[in-house]
Amino acid sequence: MQGDTIVVMPEVRVMYVAGEAGRAIAEQAPEAFAALEARLPSLRGRKFYGVGVGQEYRACVAIDEAYDPAALSRACWTIPGGRYARSRIADWEQHLDRIAPALAALRRRSDLDPTRPWIEFYRSRRELLVMVPVR
């Protein structure tokens, strides 16, 4: 994991599957992503996000002109844009244990904006960006 930086992220329109409320985020994430990915014809070239909205985890995929959310029977939503503190986790698939501590460290920032969700951006199979909203 590398040090955090501040980035400005645009709003991102997504389709999503919500995890089962009342369960730990780490338990919600794999099931939500499995359900989301099962309905997609291909994962190639897609932008995937994991988003924490309160105690709910949302597995998300960015919508582009190739998607028909209605045909895929998925809820749609917009990930809020704005300023985010960001950390990178290299080889995240081999280091799943680093995700929660990285988010926890970022969430201790004094400039945290609790009105917006935290975000995991699965940039590639090698790189995960974890982000928390800041003022």
C-alpha positions in Angstrom: 0.0 0.0 0.0 1.3 3.4 -0.9 0.6 6.8 0.8 -2.6 8.6 0.3 -3.2 11.5 -2.1 -6.2 13.8 -2.8 -8.0 13.3 -6.1 -11.1 14.8 -7.6 -13.4 12.1 -8.9 -16.3 12.7 -11.3 -19.8 11.3 -10.6 -20.0 7.7 -12.0 -23.3 6.2 -13.1 -23.5 2.5 -12.2 -25.6 -0.6 -12.0 -25.2 -2.3 -8.7 -26.1 -5.3 -6.5 -26.4 -4.5 -2.8 -25.0 -6.8 -0.1 -27.2 -8.4 2.5 -27.9 -5.8 5.2 -26.8 -6.6 8.7 -23.8 -8.7 7.6 -20.2 -7.6 7.8 -18.9 -5.7 4.7 -16.3 -8.4 4.1 -19.1 -11.0 3.9 -21.4 -8.8 1.7 -18.7 -8.0 -1.0 -18.0 -11.4 -2.5 -21.7 -12.3 -2.8 -22.7 -9.0 -4.2 -19.9 -9.1 -6.9 -20.8 -12.7 -7.8 -24.4 -11.7 -8.3 -23.4 -8.6 -10.4 -20.9 -10.4 -12.5 -23.2 -13.4 -13.2 -25.5 -11.2 -15.3 -22.8 -9.5 -17.4 -22.0 -11.0 -20.8 -18.3 -10.2 -20.2 -16.1 -8.6 -17.6 -13.5 -7.4 -20.0 -13.1 -3.6 -20.3 -15.6 -2.9 -17.5 -15.0 -0.5 -14.6 -15.9 -2.1 -11.2 -16.4 -0.3 -7.9 -17.2 -1.5 -4.4 -19.0 1.2 -2.5 -19.9 1.5 1.2 -23.2 3.3 1.8 -23.7 3.2 5.5 -23.5 -0.5 6.5 -24.5 -1.6 3.0 -21.9 -2.8 0.4 -22.7 -2.2 -3.3 -20.9 -4.1 -6.0 -21.0 -1.7 -9.0 -20.2 -1.6 -12.6 -20.0 1.7 -14.6 -22.7 2.1 -17.2 -21.8 2.9 -20.7 -23.6 2.8 -24.1 -23.1 -1.0 -24.3 -25.2 -1.7 -21.2 -29.0 -1.9 -20.9 -29.6 -1.9 -17.2 -33.3 -2.8 -17.6 -32.4 -5.9 -19.6 -29.9 -6.9 -16.9 -32.4 -6.3 -14.1 -30.0 -4.3 -12.0 -30.6 -1.2 -9.9 -28.9 2.0 -11.1 -27.3 4.7 -9.0 -24.7 7.5 -9.2 -21.5 7.3 -7.1 -21.0 10.9 -5.9 -18.1 12.8 -7.3 -15.9 15.2 -5.4 -12.7 15.2 -3.4 -11.4 11.9 -2.2 -8.3 10.8 -0.3 -6.9 7.8 -2.1 -4.5 4.9 -1.4 -3.3 2.2 -3.7 -3.1 -1.5 -3.0 -0.9 -3.4 -5.5 -1.7 -7.0 -6.2 -4.9 -6.7 -4.2 -6.1 -10.2 -5.0 -3.1 -11.5 -3.1 -3.6 -8.9 -0.3 -7.3 -8.9 0.5 -6.4 -8.5 4.1 -5.0 -5.0 3.4 -8.3 -3.5 2.1 -10.1 -3.0 5.5 -7.0 -1.5 7.2 -6.4 0.9 4.3 -10.0 2.1 4.4 -9.8 2.4 8.2 -6.7 4.5 8.1 -8.2 6.8 5.5 -11.4 7.1 7.5 -9.5 8.5 10.5 -8.7 11.7 8.5 -9.8 14.9 10.2 -11.2 16.2 6.9 -13.5 13.1 6.3 -16.8 13.9 4.7 -19.3 11.4 6.2 -22.1 12.5 3.9 -20.6 10.6 0.9 -19.7 6.9 0.6 -16.3 5.3 0.6 -15.1 3.7 -2.7 -13.0 0.8 -3.9 -12.1 1.2 -7.6 -10.8 -2.0 -9.1 -8.6 -0.4 -11.6 -7.2 -3.7 -12.8 -6.4 -7.2 -11.5 -3.2 -5.7 -10.2 -4.3 -2.4 -8.7 -7.1 -1.4 -6.3 -7.7 2.2 -5.3 -9.4 2.8 -2.0 -10.9 6.2 -1.5 -12.8 8.1 1.2 -14.6 11.4 0.7 -12.9 14.5 2.1 -14.0 18.1 2.4 
